Amino acid sequence: MVVGLTGGIGSGKSTILKMFLEFKNIAIYMADDEAKKLMHTSSVIKSRLITEFGKETYINNELNRPYLASIVFKNKEKLALLNSIVHPVVNEHLQDFIKKNSNKTYILYENAILFENGSDTFCDKVITVTAPEEVRINRVIKRDSTTIEEVKNRIKSQWSEIKKTLQSNYIIENKTLNNSKEQVLKIHNSLTKKVM
C-alpha cells in the first residue's frame, strides 16, 4: 500500500514525516529529496534543464537552485515545464522503490506537490498536513531566510489547503507537537488496522 503525505509549504510536513520515521514496519520515500539528488545525477534531467533554462542552470556541475527558483516561482508555465522534466524521472525511481520495499506494511510517499503533479494516482490513501497560513509564512521565512512576498508566491504556486483536504483520506492539523503525534499514531494504527 502506498500512502501519500502532502501539505503546503510551511505546513510542517517534515516534522510529521519524522514522527512516521519511528515506525519500523514502513518505508519512506521523500520525493523532494530524491528529485534534488536526481537533478544532480540524471543526465536526462541535466541536459533538458540546460536546454530549457540556459547554461546558468548548472554552475561547476552543481544545480543553481536560486537561479532556477527565481524563474519558476514567478511563472506558472516555467514551473510546469520544470515539473514535466523532473517528475517522470522521479516517478520511475519511485516505482523501483515500491518494488524493492514490497515487504513493508506500507510505503509513505512524501511529496509537497502530490496533487499538483498527479502523483496522487500512485497512492492508495492520502494524508494532508495543514497549518494556518500565517504560521506557514513565518516558518518558511525563518527556515529559508526569505521574504513574505517570495513565500506567498510559492503558496500561490501550490493547490489551496481546502482543495487538498477535500481529496485526502486523512488530515493532520499541525498546531502542537503532542497533538500532531496523537494524530500520526491514530492514522498509523488505522493504516495497519490496529485498534486503539
N, C-alpha and C positions, 0 to 999 in steps of 0.2 A: 504494500500500500504506500502511495506517495502522498504526503501531506504538505501542502504549500503553506509557507509562512510569509506574510507580506505586511506592509504598512507604509504609510507615507514617510518622507524624510523627517527625521527627528522624533518619530513616534516611540522610539526606544526598542526597536526590533532586535538590536544587538544584545541588549540586556535580557530580553525574553529568550533569545537564542542560547545565551549562557545558561539559563535555567534548564533548558531542554538538554544541554550537554551532560547534565548529571545523570540522565537515564542511559544505562549501558546497553540496552537492547535495541537501540535505534542508530541509524546512520544519518549524518547531517551533510547536506550539500549547500554551500553558500555561493549562489550564482555570481554575486558581485566580485567576490574574491577570485573565483575561478575565471571570470571574464577578464579581470585585471591580469592574471597570470597568462591567459591565452592571448591577450593583446600584446604581450611581450614575446611569447614563444611561437605563436601561429604565423607562419609565413603568408598564409592566405589572408588573414586579417591585416597584417602589416602592409602588404602590397596594396590592398584595396583602400586602406585608410590614407596612405600616401597619395594614391591616385585621386581620391575624392577630396581630401582636405589639405593636400600640399606637403612638401618636404619637411615643413616645420613640425609636423605631427610627431616625428621622432627626432630627438637630439642625442647624438652618440649612441644610437640604437636603443634609447630609452624613450618610452611614451611621454610626450609633452602634455601632461594632463591639463595644466592651466590653459594652454593654448586651445586644446580641444573643447574644454568646458566653456571657454569664452565664446565659442562658436555655437555649440549645440543647445546650451540652456537659454539662448535668446531666440532660437529659430526652430520651430517645431518640425519643419521639413528636414533640416540638418540632423536633428535628434533622431528622427525616424530613419534617416539614411544610416546613421551610426549604428542604430539598433539592428537594422537589416543586414549589416555586415557582421556584427559581433554575435548576435543571438543564434543564428543557425549553427555556428561552431560550438557555442556553449551548450545548446540543446543536444547536439551529437555527443558531447562529453558527458552530459547528464545521463543520457541513455546507457552509456557504458558503465557509469557509476551505479545506476539502478540494477543492472545485471550483476555486477560484482558484489552487491550488497543484498541480494535476494533472500538471504537467510535472516535478515533483521526483521523485527516486528513491524516497523515502518520506517520510511525514509522521510526526514524533514527537509524540504526543499525551500530554502530561504531565498526570496527574490523580491527586491524592492518594487519592481515593475511587473509583477506576476501577471496581472490582468492586462496592463497596457501592451505587453508583447505577446499575449495569447498563451503564455506558459501555463495558465491555469488548466488548460486542456490535458496536461500531463498528470494532473492531481486528482486523487480520489476525494480528498477533503481539503478545505482551505481555512486557515486561521489568519485573521487580520488584527494587527495591533493598532490601537488608536490612542491619541492623546490630544488635549486641547491645542489649537493652533498656536496660541501664544507660547505655550510650553515648548512646542516643537521648534518654533523660531529661535527661542532662547538657547535650546540645546544645541542647535546647529551652529549658531553664532559662536558659542563657547568652543565647540568641538573643532570647527573649521576656520576660526577667526575670519569670518566673512561679514558681509553687510546684510541688513534686513532685506534690501531690495534683491540681492542675489538669492537669498533663501526663498523669498516669495516667488521668484522666477522658477526656482526648482519645484516648489509646491505646485505652481500652475502647470508645470510640465507633466505632473502625475494626475491620476484619477483622484477625484474627491473621496474623502473617507466614507461618505454616505454611499456613494456608488460601489465602493469596495465592500463595505459591510453587508450590503444587500445581496451580494453574491458569495458570501462566506458562510461556512458551517459553524465557525466559532469566532468570537470577538473577544479580544483581551483589552480591557481599558487599563492602560499603563499609567496609573497615577501614583501608587505607592508600591514599594518593593514587596512588602508582605502580601498585599492584595494580589499583585501580579503572580507571585509564587503559588498562591492558592489556586488561581485561575489556570495556571500552567499544569499543576498537578491534576486538577479536575479534568482538563482536556486530555492529558496523557492517559489517565485512567479510563476515560471514555473510549479513546482510540485503542487501548489494549484490553478493553472490555472488563476492567476491574471495577467492582462495586465498592463504593466508599461506605 
